[in-house]
């Protein structure tokens, strides 16, 4: 069985990496904050001291990191993945990045004689834990064939969107309506609250209406204020919105709705909620941005 290296044991990576061992792969892990590797090591993974050491000892490298800066640091930094010979290895990045960054890193990987596919995901920590993500992949046909069995470990469905970079564009397409949905739900709930409606009555009615989204039911406890683990935070939503706006501008698409919700998420971050779950935007708009009656 081939050896796989996994970098980035954050909210998503920490639940995705163990699935590779369950599928029978030899797993080597690296994380910037080294304490996060302990759990994986206790499950049987080996820990690499640096991205370079990890790249030297595996056939395939999977990364799940915050953003473009993280990816550039891990691939191109000193002791980075590309600081050692990597000919014929396969790099699968599953983070949500900006399309130009994906293309830049893919070129750096190709310059070293290796292959790169982008494979960002839709779905959050709960589906990630059980290998039921929706994976959107940008890859050559040949690289897709090699990557697919590994992506199947993480996903209930793997969509081959086109060449490298297209997985990322598709991920932005999927995430844009979701970002706008939570922002618009925040305004709707704030309006209803000011109009004297109870939160649970509004959520119950929305969930039973054509304005319901598949994920709404899962998020209702968080929206109602029940303590729940953060899945996808407000800062990550803003990162994705900025990427959508960049991409829209490049393609000549006006995006007033996306710009509007960006303001709401930015205000929520400025209010101190960067690390809160993205649906906390609803509470922020209702409780902090709305003028008391
Ligand atoms: P997270 O919990 O914040 O974890 C981020 C990971 O990136 C951590 O391992 C972190 O290391 C690492 N990292 C950040 N900056 C770094 C740097 N400069 N150098 C090296 N490592 C760095 O994020 P997440 O929620 O797992 O999300 C990961 C990616 O998946 C993001 O692109 C996100 O947009 C996407 N995504 C997330 C969800 C979700 O529901 N959470 C769903 C779909 C897609 P440390 O541990 O040292 O901080």
Boltz pocket constraint, residues with backbone or C-beta under 6 A from the ligand:
constraints:
  - pocket:
      binder: B
      contacts: [[A, 7], [A, 8], [A, 9], [A, 10], [A, 11], [A, 12], [A, 13], [A, 31], [A, 32], [A, 33], [A, 36], [A, 64], [A, 65], [A, 66], [A, 67], [A, 69], [A, 70], [A, 71], [A, 73], [A, 74], [A, 94], [A, 95], [A, 96], [A, 97], [A, 121], [A, 122], [A, 123], [A, 124], [A, 125], [A, 231], [A, 232], [A, 233], [A, 236]]
      max_distance: 6.0
